[in-house]
Amino acid sequence: MKRSSLKPRATDPRQQARRAALNALRRARRTADRAGVDLSEWEGEFLGSVAARVETYGRAFGDPEKGPAGSALSILQTVKLKEIAAKAKGESRPGPRRGLRTTEKP
């Protein structure tokens, strides 16, 4: 068995997060195109602008309070990306969120 002379590269967590975010953005758009799902103008613009910021800066948000330090997308951007991906797959959308309810004592 012949061994490769290439040394394994140490993966940089930031580069790994950047690649993962770009792949997720491309996958969501590709899935929507293949399924024939029409994304709204806002969703299309969101995917494009976030991808451009990740390619340029390595992350799509500047405020460190909006997401983890090593992440390429903020928490809300991740949630919106998951919603767009679910729409592209044809999955049903969840109903409105409700806050905590208090129980009445008899």
Secondary structure, DSSP 4 states (H G I P E B T S, - for coil): -PPP-PPPPPPPHHHHHHHHHHHHHHHHHHHHHHHTPPPPHHHHHHHHHHHHHHHHHSSS---GGGS-TT-SS-HHHHHHHHHHHHHHHTPPPP-------PPPP-
